């Protein structure tokens, strides 16, 4: 046995876990740092939690078991007024909003038993599975399941590497008489494949050209070819979605209307799909049949788009078809929580370049597409008229009626779906050479059917933009109109469409873009917009900085046009859109051009109508399906052998669905919360043998301000702040903490700022003595300890302020926690004040500070953070920031750009106006963009020095959605 080489001391693996000592909290942690962060995040709030935030009405302890419902008004109808139990999900209801709901007139969502008989609303639901807690079938333990999920889904390890890992793992365990979770990759694959839930097998059907060939010509290859379409039964997939316990508190069981406010001042607003007028009208139409009363309407949302996985290895194109349900809340789909499933891969007919423009081939491609969709969705058709009984994720059975809902597609796909001629609008009959004229009514199935019966096909093509010899797949299903169901596409019509079409890139604009000041999470363009392939992320990043940099190079009318367009873009991505906001959209979509017509730009005029129909468009945008491309198509293709890759991709998707179904099942049975911990406790016999509880309680006694007392001799430039998820304290079972992705799940809270976990402690350094003067610290202490309604640091002599000559701790990073983003939680962002960031130049961010100023941005002022530090005075710790103030150039935003203008503030002697503020007054980071006007950017201007050189700036309202909401 060889000895270890000389050098550093190797870290040893430690399986011991540390529990949280706070009463009622059952969290366990791998190390002291995780426990410290957890305690600071959850048990030591420096901010206040809203009362009952994110608490489901049925979970309230104060209602004595009765379910609290929002104000519900049933419309007058001839049906019975039976008592109904309706679950609105767990959306937090703001007391200031007090939204009201009106349900449709057929009491949707009543629970029943498996035999289809309605039962009382207080009936205890049946379990979703007959398996007992502790049954890991087909796995033998949580370790096996977690390992399989990690290797197959997370890291996507190759078969050879899995064999190597199991081999090494087995060598390490052999001396203890144990074995690794799996023998080899085949054992892992077969175990996943044996999963008894989430099984939806792939099927296929063949299609080929059926018309007679031209007797005078040769039979072209595409006419003789056979085209294979692969699909999974959408009926089974949608039933699995409805029965997914992960969605039980994130689902609407009936269409509803929602208002902001009460009484005559109430404003209609749109949120989820079921809040739209289309779902309401569908429910009314279904209710005409008395047999459907008390049923739950389930809109089936579809989406499709070709995608290319590789050009270097041949033109590998795939045509996935996706399905989702409109009952699931928007936030779940936007977070990609398995609410969108791939249900098919459509055939892609190809031919030689010589025959690609053949009208017969063009018609065949379109009809093959529609025929394939009709065949795939045929299993849903019976339950579109006659209700069926389905068990939902909450354990209750309900009657269900399906219906085809919004279809997610980009403009070329919409033309195929609507059987519309190129350059025409898929939603209306506006002429392609003057789309914005306002002439031409809306397309509809009824109008198109009449035109096809009465008008010649050639005239339909030329005068109406209708392709009459292709039958839409929606004609095979009840209550469907493809022209109405085409969803708004923010990604391709707005971000990659209208925005990209109107870009003007000049050399000076490129220089201005490259000089934009840094901001956490902002994509950099160091050489300007010089990339060859344009993506949606490129457009989104450029939109944040592009607007001010074109000022001076284009007329002011164009500036106002861009301002209106960007405001439209950000409004369209909001989670909730109110009636008064929709009324403003006409100001942003009324721009017309006399020279050209752009279909993507013209589509914006239909958005107001589509929002009323389907709710907020961020739920039915193609960005949802584009994201799914990665998991369902591109990653499985890269994991395949590239030979007959599609079959391997189908199996990969099937296994991924089985893993997701297993995780949902194990989570619902509360098996993933505590197994590792309890197994370890059982093995050791007692919890007292593997942790020191007193050490856990006193983990930060040597640091009164909750920060680590370590100084590593470096500035820790590139270190990120880790904030652990703040879970609810009423968890019944202990579970391990896992590193978060920036989202702090759990209750929402007010804004909060925490300092980094590392610092350097020393007397005031020479480099900062010129800026952090002792008198600033004394003035700060007076404001914190002695100020009153009459006396503040502005009007008292320095001699009246407390003395301080102690030591300070310098921090290079802070995290501002914002409650305005994240799925059911919050997100933190970095505020940097580092003399060297990532071993490069200094980085000092700008922030919005709450000063309650009447002249500021909603009571906030702008400042430049020069240093973040903490110190102790009279046994009290103060977390502070040294800031250089900016003052507003005007009392209102710029009328052309809609953004506030600021400039650095200086005293009469040209010295900076500095102050020390408490970090609790920092609301969040903000982004400044220089006001260039007609001046060309200086050659020596860079993103690192622009805040020190340039005289005036815009407060960038478009840096993110939170800033867009508050910086107006």
N, C-alpha and C positions, 0 to 999 in steps of 0.2 A: 504494500500500500504506500503510495507516494505522499509526501508531505506537501502542504500548500505552499506556494511560492511566497517569498517575503514581500511585503508591501502593505497596502491598506487592509484593514480588518473587514472581512466579508460580512455582509448582513445575513442573518439567519431568518428562515421562514418561521413565522410565529402564528399559530392557530388560535392563540388565546384572544378572547373578545372582552371588550369593556362595556358594561351596561350604562345607560343613562341613569343617574341617581335621582332624577326628579320623579316625584310621585305621579303615577298614572302613565308614564312614558316608558315603553318597552323596547326602545331602540338599542341595538348593540353596535359597537364600532370596532374597527380593526386596530386603531391607534388613538393616542391622546389627541392628536390634531383633529381627527374627525369628530371626536366628542366635543372639543372646544368650539368648533365651528357650528355644530348642531345646537349647543347650548346658547351661543350668541344669536343664532338665527331664530330659534323657537322659544327658548325659555328666558331670554333677556331682551325682549323687544324694547327698542328705543322709539318705537312708533306704535300706533294704536290700531287694533283690529276692528273693523266695522262689525257691529252687532249682527249676528246670524248670517254673516256673509257666506255665501255658497252652502247654505244649509237647506236641504230638501225639506219642503213643508211637512212631509210625513215623518221626518226625523226629529222634529222639534220636541223637546221634553215638556214644553209648557202647554201643550194642547190636549193633555190627558188622553192621548191615543187617537184623537180625531185629526183627520187630514185637513190642513188649512189650504183653501183654494183661493186664487185671486178672484176678483169680481167677475162673475160669469153671468151673462144674460142670454137666455135661450130665445131664439127668434120664434115668434108665434107660428105654429104649424098645426096640422090636424093630427099629429102623432101624440102618443102618450107622454106625459111628463115624468117619466121614471127617474128615480135617483141614479145618478151616474158618478162613478169614481174616475176622475181624469187626472193623469199624472203629467205635469208640465215639465218634468225634468228638474235639474238642480240649478238652473240659471239664477244667479243672485238678482233680486229685484231691488233697485234703488228706491229708497223712500221718497226721494224727490221726483222720481219718474212715475211711480205708482201706475204701471201699465195695466190696462184692462183687456180682457179677452172676450170675444164672442164666438161661441162654437157654432158649427154648422147645425142644420136643423134635423139631423137624424141621429143624434146622441152617439156619436162614433166612439169606439174604443171600449165598449162594455166587455167585461170579462165573462168567460164561459168555461165549461169543463171540456174534457177531451171528446165528449159525446155531443158537443155543439149546443148544450143547454146553458142558458144564461144563469149565473149564480150571483149571490150578494157581493157587493163591492168589498166587504171586509173579510172575504174568504181567504184563508192562508194559502199562498201559492204552493204548487207542487215542486219538488226538486227537479232540476234540469237533467240530472243523471242519476242512475241507480248505483253508481260507484260510490264507495265510502271514502271518507278522508283517510289518507294513507295509501290508497291504491294508485300506484304510479303507472299502471298498465299503459303502454307496453314496456315502460322502463322499470327498473328495479329500485330506483331511488331518485331523489332530487339531483344527486350528483350526476347520474347518467343523463337526466333530461337537460340540466344546465350545460353539461359538456356537449351534448348533441346540438343544442341550439347555438352554442358559442362557435363550435367548429363549422357547422353547416350553414348557419345564417349570418353570424356576425363576421367571422374572418374568412369564410368561404374557402377553407383549407382544401387543398387537392388530396386525392386519394392516397398518393404516395407519401405525402407529408403526414397524413393521419396515421398511416401504418408506422412511419418512423416515430411519431410522438407516442403511440401506444406501446411500441417496442421499448423505448427509453423509460416510459412510465412503468411498464411491467418490470424492467430490471430493478428499478428503485423499490418497488413494492414486494418483489419476490422474497427478499430476505425477511420480510414480516409475514410471509404466508398469504399475501393479498394479491389482487390482480387489478389491472386498469379497468375503467368502465366498459370499454369495448375491446374485442380481440383485434379487430382491424377495421378498415373502412367499410367492408361488406357488412360486418356486424352492425355498424352504425346505420348504414343506409337501410338495411332490412328492418331494424328496430323502428326507425322513423316510419317506414312504409307500413308497419303493422298497427299504426295508430288507428283506433276504432272510431274516432270522431273526425269531422272535417273532411270526410272522404267524398269527393266528387270526381268521378272518373272522366277521362278525356274520351271523346267520341269524334268521329269524322264522317263526312259524306263527300261524294264526288259529284262534280258538275262539269258539263262540257257544252260547247256550242251546238245548238239544236236546229238551227235554220238550215235550209238546203243551200249547198254551195253553189256558186255561180257556175253553170255548166260550161260557159265559154272560157272560164279561167281555171287556173290551177287551185287546188286545195291548199290554202296557206297553213303554215304550221300551227298557228294559234287555234284554228278551227278544229284541228284533229287532236289537240292536247286535252288532257283531263286535269281538272283543277281540284285540289283537296283543301277542304276547310276543316279545321279542328275546333272543337268547342266543348264546353262543359255545360251541363243542364243548368240554365239560369234560374229555373224554378227552385232547385235544391240549394243553389248558392244563396239566393235571396232569403229562403227559409232559414238558412244557417245564420245570415246576418241578423234577421229578426230575433233569433234565439240566442244571440251572442250576449252573455251577461255583462260584457264590458260596456255595452250601450244602454243598459237598462235605465240609467239616469240621464241619458243623453238622447232621448227619443221622444218625438211627438206622436200621439196616437189619434190626433184629429186635426184638421185644418183649423186655424184660428186667425183672428185679426187682433192686432196689438196697437196700443196707443201710448203716447208719451204725455203724461199729465192727466187731468181729470176735468170733467164738465165741458163747458163750451170751449175752453182753451186746449182741450186734448188734441193731439196731433197724431195722425196715423203714421206708423213706421213699419218697416219691413226688415225681417231678420232671416230666419230659417226658411227653407222651401215651403214648409207647411203654413207659413204666415202669408204667403202670396195669394193673389186672387185666383190664380189658376187652380190650385189645390181646392180652394173653397168652391169654385164653380164645378169642378169634377165631382166633389162630394154631393153637391146639389143634384147633379145629373144622375149619379148612382142612386141617390135616395128616391128617385122616381119609381124604383122597384121596391115594394115593401119588404121583399125578402132580404134586402141588403141593409136594412135599418140596424143600427148598433154595430156596424162593421167598422174596421179600421182600413182607411184607404192607404195603399202603399204605392207611391210613385216610383217607377223604375227608371233611374237616370242612366243613360247610356253615353258612351264616348268612344271615339275611334280616331286613329291617325297613324299614317305610315311613319316608320322610323328606320333609320339606317344605323346599323351597329358597327360597320367597318367598310371603308372604301379601299384600304390598302390590300385587304384579302378578298377582293371582289365586292361587287355591289350586293351586300347582304341586307336586304330589306325585309321587314316584317310588318304585319298589319294587325296589331292587337285590337281587340274589342273589350271594353271595360263596362262594368255595371256597378251601380250603387243604389241606395234607396233614399228617398227624400225625407223620410221620417227622422233619420239621424241628423243631429244638429251640425251646423256648419263648422263649428270649431273642431269637431272630431275628424271630419274629412280633411280639413286644412292641416291637421296635425298628422295625417297619414296613419291613422289608427286602424288599419285593416277594414275600413269602411268602403273601400273601392277594390273590386276583384276583377281579375282578367277572366273573361268567360269564353274567349275565342281568339283564334288567329285566322283571319280571312285570307283567301287566296288572292294572289297578285298576278293577273295575266300579263304576260310579256310577249313581245314579238320583235321582229327585225325592224330596223329603222325604216325600211321600205314600206312596211305595212302599218307603222304606228299611227299614221294619220287616216287610215281607212275608216270611214264612218261606221261601218259594221263592227269594227273592232272597238271603237269608242263606245258605241251603244252596248256592246256585249259586256264591257268592263263595268259600266254603270248598272246594267240589269243583273249581272252576277253579284254585285255588291248588295243590291236590294233583295234579291232572292235568298242570298245567304243569311241576311239578317232576319228575314221572315221565317226561314227554316230554324234558325237557332232559338228564336224567341217563341216558337210555336207552343212550347210546354206551358207558357204563362197564360195563353189565351183562354182556356176554360175558366180560370179563376178571375178573369176580368169581368165576367158577368154573373157568375154564381160564387158566393163566398165560400171559402174553405177555412178550416180551423188550424191555427198555427200557435205553437207555444213560443212566447216571447222571452226575452232575456230576464224579465222579472219573475219568471216562473208561471205566469198566468197564460191561459189560452184565450184567444180572441178570434172573431170572424175577420177574415181578410179579403179585400178586393184589390186586385192589382190594376195598374194602369201605366201606360208608357208616358214617362215624364220628359223633362228637358234633355236635349241631346247636345253633348259637348263636342264641338268641332270648330276647326279654323275655317277661313273663307273658302278655300278650294274644296274642303270636305262638305261644307254647307251647300255648295252648288250641286254636288253629287246627290246629297240627301234630298234637296228640294227639287231636283230635276230642272235646274235653272241654267241658262246660257252664261258663259264666261262674261265678266264685267257687269252683269246685271246684279241687282240686290236680291238676296235670297229671302228677304222679308217683305218687299213691296215691289210694285210695278214701275218704279221710277226709271226713266230712260238712262242708259249707261253714259251718254254724253252730257247729261245734266242731272246727276243724281240728287243734287241738293236743291232742286227747283221746288220741291214740295208737291209736285204733281205725281199722280199715280197712287192708287189705294193699296191697302195691305193685301198680300197674298193669303189665300186660304184654300183649304181642300175643296170647299164647296164651289168657289169661283173657278178654280183650275179645272174641276170636273166639268163644269158648264162650258168653259172655253174649249176643252178637248172634244166635247160633243158637237159644238157648233162651228168651230173655226178650223181652217185648214192648218196642217202641221207646219207648213212653211211660213204662214202668216204668224202662227204662234211663236215660232223661233225669232222672226225678225221684229215683230211689233210688240210681243208680250214677254219675250225672254223665257218661254216655257218649252221644255223638251217633252213633247207629247207621247213619244213612243217608248218611254221608260215609265214603269209603274212603281211609285214609292212603296216601300215595305209597310209603311203605316196604314196603307189602304186595307191591309189584312187584319187590322185590329180595331176594336171599338173605341170611340171617344178620342181619336188621335188625329192631329193635324200637324204634319211635319213642319209647315211654315211657321206655325205658332210655337212649336217646341224647340226650334233652333235657339240655343242659349247664347247670351252675350259672351264674347271671348276677349277678356281684358288683355291677355298675354299677346295674342297675335293681331287683334284689331287695334289695340291702343298702344301697348308698350313696344311691340316689334312691328306694328303696322303704321299708324298715323305718326308716331314720334319719329321713327326711323325715316319715313318718307320725307319729313320736313327738316332733316338735319342739314346744317350748313357748316362744313368743317374747313376752316382757314388755318394758316400757320400760326397766327397770333392767338386764335381760339385754342389751338392745341397747346400752346405755351401757357395760356391762362388755366386750362384744365389741369395741366401738370403741376401748376403752382398752388392749387387749392389746398388750404391748411389741412392737417391730418385730423381724423376723427375715428374713434374706436369703431371698427367694423366697416369703415368706408374703403371701398376698393380704390386702389391707386392707379393713376394713368401717368406714369413717369415720362412717357414719350408722347403724351396726348392720346387721342383716340386712334391709335395706329395698329389695330388688330384686323386680321383679314376675315375671320369668320365671326359673324355677328350672332350672339345668343341673347336670350331674354335677360340673363343676369347682366350682360354688358349694357343693355338698354336701361335697366333699372338703376345700375350704378351711375351711368352717365346722366340720367334724369336728375339726380341729386345735386349735381354741380354745373350742369350745362346752361341752365337758364340765365344766371347772371353774367356768365362769361361771353355771351353773344352781344351784350349791351354795348352800343357804340359801333357795332359792325352791321346792324340791321336797323330799319326804321322802327320808331316807337310803336307803330301799329302792330308790327310783328312781335315786339316784346309783350304787348298786351295780349296778343293772340296766344303766345306761349304760356303766359301766366294763366289764362283761362283754361288752356288745355291741360297743364300740369295739375291745376286744382281739380279739374274733372277726373284725372287719373287717380288722384289720391282719394277723392270722394268715392269712386267706384270700388275701392279696396277696403272700405269701412265695413265693419261687422253689422252695423245697424244703420239704415238710411231712412230718414224721416221725410214726411210730406213736404215740409218747407225746403228741404235740401233738393228734392226732386224738382220743385218749382224753379230753382236756380239753374238747373242743368241746361235749360233752354238758352241761357246766356253763354254757356260754354260750348254748346254744340251748334250755334247758329252761324258759324263762320263759313262763308261760301267763296268759291273761286270761279272766276269767269272763264279761265283758260282750260282747266282740267277737272276731272271728276275722279275721286279715289274711293273705291268701295269700302276700304277699311275705315276711312274717315266718315263716310256717309253712314256706316253702321252705328255710329255713336248717337245719331238722332233717334234710334229705336231703344236706347238703353232705359230711358225713363219708363216706357211701357213694359219692358222686360223685367225691370225691378218690381213693378207692381204685380206682375204675373208670378215671378219665381223667387222673390226675396233678394237679399244681398247677393250680387253676382260673384263674390269671391268663392262661393261654394260650387258654382257650375262653370268655372273658368277652365280653359284647357291646361292651365298650370297644374291642376290636379292630375290629369292624365299624363302630362309630361313627366311629372315626378314619378308616377307609377311605371313609366317606361324603364326607368333605371332598375327597379327591383324586379319587374316582371319580364323584361326583354334583355336589356344590355348586360346586367350582371350574370344572369343565367347563360347568356351566349358566351361570355368570356370564360365561364366555368366549364363550358362544354369542350369536346374534342374538335369542334368546328366541322366534323364530318356528320352529315345529317343532323345538324345542330338542333333543329326544331323539336325533334322527338325528345332529345335530352332536356331542352328547355321546358317542355311540357311536364316532364317528370319532376324537374326542379321546382316548378311552381306548385305542383301538387304536394311535394314534401314541405315546402314553405308554409302552405296553408294548413297542413297537418300540425306543424310545429306551433303555428299561431293559435290553432284550435286547442291544442294541448295546454298552452300557457293560459288561455282564457278559462279553460276548465279547471286547471289546478288553482288558479287565482280565485275563482268563484268558490272553490272548496277550501280556501284559505290554507293551501298546502305550501305555498311559496314564501310565506312570511317567516316561518320559524324553524323549518326542518333542520337546516345546518346547525343552528344554535342548540336546539333541543337534542339532536343526536350527539352533539359534543358534550352537553350537560349529562346526558344519560351515560355516555362512555366514561366520564370522569366521576360520576356519582354525586357530585355536589358542585354548585357554582362557585363556592368560596375558594376552591383550589386553583382557579385560573385567572382571577382578577383581584385587584386590591381596590375595594370600593372607596376607601378613604383617599386613595390617590386620584380616583376619578372625581371625587367631590372637590378636591383641592388642586385641580390640575392647573389652575392659573393664579395661584396665590402669589407667585413671585412676579406677577405683572398685573397691576391694578387696573389697567385700562383694557385688559382682555387681549393684548397683542403679545406675540411671541417675543421674548427678550433676546433673541439671537441676532447677531450681526455677522454676516458672512464675509465682511471685508470688501464686498462688491456692492454695486448699486442695485443688484437684483433687477436689472432692466427688463428682462423678458419674462419675468415670472407672472403668471396669471393668478388672480384671486379665485379660490375655490369656495363656493358657498353651497353647502349641502342642502338637499331638499328639506324644507320645513314641514314635516309630516304632521298630521293631526295627532294630538297627544292621547286620544282615546282609543288608540289601536289596541286590540286585544292580544296581539301576539308580537313578540320581538322579531325584528328583521334587520338584515344588514344594510348599512348605508352604502350607496353607490355614487360615484362621481356624477354630478349633474352636467347638463349641457348649457348652463346659464339660466334655465328656467327653474324657478323656485315654486314647486307645486304646493297646493294647499290654500289656506285662506289668503285673500288679498289684503294688503295693508297700504298705509300711506308711504310716501317716498322716504327713503332712508339711505344714509351713506355710511359705509364701514371702511376702515383703513386696511391696508395690506397687512399680512401676517408677519412680515419681516421689516426691520427698521435698523437704523444705526443710531446709537445713543452716545452723545458727546456734548461738550460745551458748544455754544453757538459758534459755528465755523466762520472763518474769516470771509469766505465767499458770500455768506448770508448776513454778516453783520452790517453790511451797507444797506441791506433791504429790510431785514427783520430788526428794526431798531427797538431798543428796550421800551421806548415810549409807546410804540404800537401795542406791545404786549400789555403794558399797564392800562392803556385806554380800553383794550379788549376786556381786561379783568373788571374794570369799572362797569362796563356795559353788562357784564355777566352777573356781577355781584351786588352793585350799588345803585344802578340806574333806577329812576322813578319817572313819574309823569312830568317832572320839572327838570331834573338834572340828568344829562346824558354826557357821554364823552366829548360831544361837540361843544359843550358850554361850561366845562369845569376845568380848572387848572390842572396841570400834570401832577402837582403836589398832592392833589386830593385823590389820586388813583393809587391802588394797592402797589406795593413794591414787589419786584420779581427779578431775581438774578440766578435762577436755577438752570437745570439742564433740560434739553428738549430731545425728542426722538423724531428723526426725519423719515418720512415715508415717500416712496416714489409712485405709489399707486393707491387708488381708492375705488370702491365699487358703489355705484349709485343704484339702488333697487327701485324699480318703477313698477307700479301696479297696473299699468295700462297695456301690458302685452304679456303673452304667454297663455297657454291653454289651461284655464282653471287656476292660474297662478301668476307669478311675477317674473320679471327678467331683470338681470343686473347688467350694467354697462361699466366700463372702466373709465376712470378719470385719472389722467396721467400728469405727473409733475416731476419729471425725471431729468437730471442733468445730462444723462445719456440714455437713450431708449434703444434697446436691442443693439448695444455697442455702437450706436450711431450718434447723430446730433441730439441735442436736448429736445424734449417733447413736453409742452405745457398746454393743456387743454383749456378751453373756455367753458364756462358754466352759467346756468341761470340761477340767480340767488333770490330768495324770497325776502324782499325788503318792504313789502306792503306799500310800495310807492304808487301814487296816483298817476304818475307820468310813465310808468314802466309797462312792460308787456304783461298785462294781467297781474300787476303787483310784483313783477320780477325785473331785476336788473341783470346786466351782462358783466361778467368779470373774467379776467385772465388769471388762472391759478399758477402762481409762481413757486409755491412750496406748500406741502402738506405736512403737518407736524402735530405732536402732542406734548403736553407738559403737565406737571402737577403743581397745585397751589393749595395750601391749607388742606391737604389730603384729598383733594378733589382733582380728578383728571379732566383736562380739557382737550378735545379734539378740534384742531383748528386748520385754517388754510390762510396763507398770505396771498392776497389777490390784488391785481391792478384793475381798477374800475374802468369801464367804458361808459360813455354817456351818449344819450340819444341825440341824433341830429335833428329830428323833428318829433312832434307830438303825436304822429300817426304814421302808419306804414306808407311806403312809397306807393303812390297811386298806380304806377305802371307795373311794378313788380309784386306788389302786395306784401313786401317784406320790410321789417323795421331796419333802420339804418343807425349805426353806432360808430363812434370813433374813440380812440384812447383818450383818457382824461388826464390832464396835467395841471399842476399848480402854476401860479404866476411865474415862478422861477424855473419853469420847464421841467421840474421833477415830477415823477409819476405820482398819481393819486393812489396811494396804497392803503390797505386796511387789513386787519386780521379778523376773520369771521369764523363762527362756529360751523363745523361741517353739517350740522343739522339744518342750517339755512340753505344749503345747496339742494336745489330741486332735481337737477339732472345736468348732464353735459349738453352743450349746444355747439353748433358749428357756424363759423363765420366765413363768408366769402367776400373777397375784396370788391369794392365798387370801382370798376375800371372806367366806366363811361367810354369816351372816345380815345383814352390814353392807351398806348401800346404797353404791354408788359415789359418790364426791364429785363435785360439779359441775365442779371445776377439774382433775379427773383426766384426763390425756391419755396417749396412747401414748409421748409424749416425756419425761414426768416421772414416770411411774409407778414406775420402778425406783428413783428417789430418794425417793419419798414413801411408798410402801406398805411395811408392816413385814415381810410374810412372803409366800413364793411357793411354787408348785409347780414342779418341774422337769418341763416338758411332755414327756411320753413320746411323745405322738402328733404331734409336729411333723414327723417324717419316719420312714421305715422303719428307718434306721440307728439313730436315737435309741431307737426302740421296742425294738431288739434289745439295746442295751447299758445302757439306763437302767432296769434292773429291780431 
